[in-house]
Every structure is written in structure tokens, then in C-alpha cells.
Amino acid sequence: MTKLKLLDTVATLNPVPIERLTLLEADKAGIESLPRGQVGTIVEVYEEGEDCHYLVEFADTQGCEYAMATLKAEELLALHYDLAVA
């Protein structure tokens, strides 16, 4: 698996429950989870040996950040704008 890196655009593979989120917008406080497929940006990489966790920022279409979560690589799918050969 290709290692994710800072500023990669990713999508969640599973819902992320509210307990794992830091919400930054009061109007989002009623959500129970972020849905599968929610798109975010990696803003920090935490490496501990071979284990990596990623701080992912979720923002709306206007660029306003509304939530953050620390997720594992297996919880994320890297999104590509250019052709990437597997």
C-alpha cells in the first residue's frame, strides 16, 4: 500500500463516529458521524515505527473547516486528480 502523505486528498472508507471527531462548527453538532466517502485533507502525519496515523481536516465547498479526526491508513482512500498507475 502506498504511504499517505501531508496534504493528500482522501476519502473515508467507513463512517467516522462523533466520538472520534473534533467538531469546529456549532451548526454541525447534531451529526452522529461523518459518512463513508467524506472527503478531507491530511494536515498532519503521526509516525510511530511502522504505524501511521493521519490528522484529517474536513471542510465544506467554501473551504471552511468543520471537523477533524485522527485516522489510520486502512480507514482512508487516497484520491487522485491525475492518472496514477497501480
N, C-alpha and C positions, 0 to 999 in steps of 0.2 A: 504494500500500500504506500502511495506517495505521501510523504510527510506534509502536513499543512503548515502554512507559514503566515507571518504577520501580514495583515491586510487582504488575505484571501477572502473571497466571497463564498459563503457556504449556505447550505440549507439543512434544517433539522430533519433527521430521518424518523423521529418519533416525537410525539407531543412532549413538551417540557413543562412539568407541573409548576404551579405557582410557588411552591416551597423552594424551588431551585432558581427562582428569578429574583433579580433586584429590579423593581419597577421604578421608573423615573418620572412617570406622568400620572397624576392623580386620576385622570379620566380612564386609565387602564386598570385601576384597582379591582374592578369587578370580574376580571378574567380568571378562569380556572387553570388555564395552561396556554402555552403557545402551541399552535397546531403543527402537525407534521408538515414539512415543506416551507416553514417560515424562513425567510432569507435574512442573513446577517453578515457582519464583517468581523473577522478575527482582529482584536485590538491588543491582545497580549498572549504570549505563549509561555506556559509554565512547564519546564522540563525537569523531570526527576528521574535520572538514569534513562531507561528506555521508555518510560511512561511520560506521556504528554497530555496536558490539559490546555484548553483554549478558552480565553475570555472572549465571548462573542457579544457584539453590540447589535441590537435590533433597532432599526429606525424606520420611520414612515417615508412616504414618497417625497416629502418635503425636506428630508434629511434630519428630522427631529428625533433624537434618540428617546425610546420609550421603555426599553428593558435591556438587561444584561444577564448573561448566565455563563457559568464555567462548565464546559462540556468536554467529553472525551472524543477522540478522533472517530471512534466507531459510532458516535451519535450524529456525525456530520457527513455531508456530501459536498465535496468541492464543486463549485460551479465555474464553468469556463466560457469566455466570450470568443476565444479563438479556438481553432481546431487543436485538440490535444490527442495525440496518438497513445492509445492504452498499451 
